[in-house]
Amino acid sequence: MKKTVIVFYCSMVYFIVSACQMLYANDTLIMKGRKTYEGIFQHFKNDKLYFQPKTGKIINVPRSFAEKLILEPPSQVTVTPRGKKKIEDMKLKGYEKSNFLFEKNGEEFSMPASQISFIEMGLDFGRAANGPAGQDTDNNDDGDKPLIINLKELSAWMKEGTPTPEQTKAFEHYKTARITYDDFVEKSAIMVKAMDKSTGATREDFLNKLRKRKNDEQPLLGELKKAEQELLTAFPEIKGPAAKN
């Protein structure tokens, strides 16, 4: 029995350490001179790229100082060319050789940065929001983002091992919070896709509803993070390694 418990713990440690990844953006800004920042691209305005590094406040970089920008994953954006109307429903992929790289309707193309006055990040539930674009903030705690934990595998390990009542309670709390949060985010993503195909008043209505949903998401995320901590506390063997991700 003791050997079974040890195998159970070791398997869970391996799984959570290997599977704990953030469900959020991980963009890269490479400066001329090769200095590199990792974090989240915020927006482009007045020939400057605004970028939130993982540590520190938002920086604004003249485009002439930037070598390359990689958005992972690409982001929904609205682009305002100089002297022209806004262009919506575009995906920004990055920046290289003085050109922004976009995708629209499945086709990739580039646009000279000198011809763009503003790039505004859209509501994209596949990416993180480190505060309003352009706002200097130190609110950059990766611990506010949910961990990816395979519920099917975790449920199997709960059955194979000999969890205590406290561990079972923590698992059930996490499972409920996780399913609730994932379902909410999935429905929001469906609304985003529907908004992308709409125009005019219908699109504006979707946008207003999505803004409200983004606020409604925060309490659900808070409950999920609370459940995560209870899970890691109930299984101290996984707390240290998982917390490093």
LINMO-V653373 format. One record per run of one state. SS is the DSSP state (alpha for helix, beta for strand, coil for the rest). FROM is the first residue (numbers start at 1). LEN is the number of residues. If there is no record, write none. Layout:
# LINMO-V653373
{{SS:FROM:LEN} {SS:FROM:LEN}}
This chain:
# LINMO-V653373
{{coil:1:1} {alpha:2:18} {coil:20:2} {beta:22:1} {coil:23:4} {beta:27:5} {coil:32:4} {beta:36:10} {coil:46:2} {beta:48:6} {coil:54:4} {beta:58:5} {alpha:63:3} {beta:66:16} {coil:82:4} {beta:86:11} {coil:97:2} {beta:99:6} {coil:105:2} {beta:107:6} {alpha:113:3} {beta:116:6} {coil:122:20} {alpha:142:3} {coil:145:2} {beta:147:1} {coil:148:3} {alpha:151:10} {coil:161:4} {alpha:165:32} {coil:197:3} {alpha:200:35} {coil:235:1} {alpha:236:8} {coil:244:2}}
